Amino acid sequence: MRHNPDYALEDLAGIKELIRQHPWCIFVAHTPEGLIASHYPVLLEEQAQGQGQDDDDELVLLSHVGRPDETRLGLGRAGEGREEELLAIIQGPHGYISPSWYGYRPNVPTWNFATAHLYGVPEVLSDAENLAVLHRLVEHFERPLPDPHLLDATQENSEYARRIVRGTVGFRMRVTRIEAKEKMNQDKPPGSVRNIIEELRSPGPYAQPALADRMERVNAEMLGDSA
């Protein structure tokens, strides 16, 4: 990722929140076959499940892959995981920013985004641990629904979950290195930032209301001071 201190996202709590809000992850491994990428949802391993409370100094990912991706990614077996780093990429809201939105010239087009590159050596889980992670994943995404379909909701579901766990490999990844960036026009005048936010919320080919909301949060102090 291009080095630019102006856009560095170094707040670990903020990085964790980015993961919670955007859990669809790209895992990249360097293997004898070359670079291999796979896409799976992730959760944070948190001490108080469901409460968003964890060790402020540690970031641990939980996920799983469908067989045979564990072989392609070189994850190994439980207790015999890979020794090389795995890269996990989290992508938050992003979108095109037209130079016509700044309110002054000259300017150039750009792309606003929030992303985190997370590195660590994965630890392959046992079947029992993997099943627990699958339960958490399903519960995490199903709970907001009016009729959540949980893996352990019925005896039939529980038996089904025990069958499907054999087709997946779960893993835990303690993140040891982070590169994160949040480019939200922090270096532009408040008037330009307000106009960009308005454009992103307006109908059009580059409307991105989620990106507008994040821009507003990131630049809240600057926008408030200039009110």
N, C-alpha and C positions, 0 to 999 in steps of 0.2 A: 504494500500500500504506500502511495506517495507520502513522503514525510512533509507534514505541514503543522507546526505547533499551534497555529491559530485555531485549528479545528480538532485538536486532540481531545478525545473523551477519556479522561483519566479517573473519573469518579466510579469506583467499583459498584456502588449502589445503583448508579445510573446505568451501568452496563448490565447488571442483573435485571433491572426493570425492562431494558430493551429486549433481553432474552425472554422474559415472561410475556411480553406483548407480541413478540414475533418469534415463536418457537420452531418455525420451519427452518431447518438447518442444512447446510451443505457440508459434508465431511469429505476431506481430500487427503489421500494417502499416497506416499511415494512407495511404489512397489517394484519388484523386478520387471513387471510388465510396463512400467511407466507410471504416470499419474492416474489415479482412479478417483472418481467423485461419485458420491451417493447422497441422496436426499432423504432425511428422516426428521420427525419431530423430536424435540429435546425438552427436558425438565431440569430445573435446578434441584440439586439434593439439598433440602432445607431441613433444619433441625425440627422446626415446628411445622409439620406438613399442613399446607393450606393457609398458614398464617403469614407467609411472606417474611419469616424471621429466620436468619441463618447467621453463620459466622461471617462477620464483616470483612475478614481478612482472607477469605477463601472462596473460590468459585469452583464448583463441581457440577459437571453435566451428567445426566442420566439419559440413556437412549437405548435403542436396539436396532438391529438390521435384520432384514429377511434373508434366510439362506438362499443362495450361497454367497451373499455379499460379504460375510465375515471372512471367507477365503480370499475374495478379490481384494479386500481392504487389508488383509494380513493381520486380522485381529487375534488369531490363534484360538486356543481353548481356555476354559476356566482355569485359572492358576498358571497359565502359560501364555499370557498376552504378548502382543508385539512390543518390541523394545524401542522402536522409533516413534517420533511424534506423529500425531494425527492433527490435522487442521480442521477446525469447525468454524464455519462462516455464518454469522447472523446478519440478516439484512433488514433494516427498518424501513420506514417510509422514504420514498425517494421520487424525484421528478425533475423534468426539464424546466429551466428558468430562462425565459427570453430576455435578451438585452433591452427590449422595448419596455420592460416592466420597471426599470430602475428610475426612470424619470430624468435621466441626464445622459449625455453622450460625451465621448465614446464609451462603449462597453462591449462585453463579449458574452455569448451564451455560456451557460454553465449547467451543472447538475447538482442539486442538493440531495443529501443522503445522510443516513446514520447506519453505521456498520461496525461489526466487531469481528476480528480474527483471533480465535482462541486456540492455543496450542497446548497439547498435553499427551501423555502416553496412556492409552486406554487400558482399563482392567476388565477383562471378560468376567461376567457374572455367572454364578451357578444357575441352574434351572429354577430353583426356588426364588433366588434374588431377581431373576429375570421376570418371573411371573408377578412378583410384587411390583416391579417397575411397570409392567404392562397394565396392571390394575390401576396404578397411579395415573398413567397416561390417559387411559380411557375415562377415569373419573374426572380428571382435570378438564377434559374437553366436553364431557357429557353433562356435568353438573349444572351449567347454565340453562340447559334445555328443560322444557316443562315435563318431559317424560324421559329422563335419562336412562340410557341403555347401558348398565354397568355389567362388567364381566362376572361379578359375583352376586348379581341381583337374584338369581334363582339357581337351583341345583343344576338345571340344564346348562345355564350359562357357565357355571363353575367348571363343569366337566368339559365344556367346549374350550374354555380358556386353557385348561391343562393340556388339551390336544394341540392347540395352536402354538403353545410355547415351544414345542419341539421344532417348529419351523422358523424360529427367531433366535437371535443371539443378543443378549443384553450386555451393556457395558457401562462402566463408570469412568469418567475422564476428569481427573484433577487438573485444572488449568494452571500451567506454570509460566505461561507467557501470553501477554495480551497486546494487541494493536487495535485500537478503536478510534473511530473518527466520527464527528458529527458536524457536517458542513451545512450550516443554516444561515448563510449570509451575515455572520456575526461581524464581518469587517465592513459592512455597508452602512450608510446613514440611516437613522431611524425612519425617515420618510420613505426611503426606498424599500426597507424591510416591510413596512406596513402595506405598501402598494403591491409587493410580491405576494404577501399573504392574501390580500384581497383578490388578486388574479388567480391564485391557486384555488380559491373557494368559488370562483365564478365559473359558469358553464363554458366549456371550450375544450379543444383537443388536449390541453395539458392541465386540466383540472385535477387537483390532488388535495382534497380537504384534509386528509390525515397528515400530509406533509405540512400544510398550513398550520394545523393545530400544534405540531411539534415545533415549527419555527416560532410560533407565538410563545411557547413555554421556554424555549432556549433563550430567546431574546427578551424575556419579560422584564428584566431589570433595565435594559437599555430603553425599551419602549416606555416603561413607566417613568423613567427619569426624564424623558423628553416630552412627556405629556404636558 
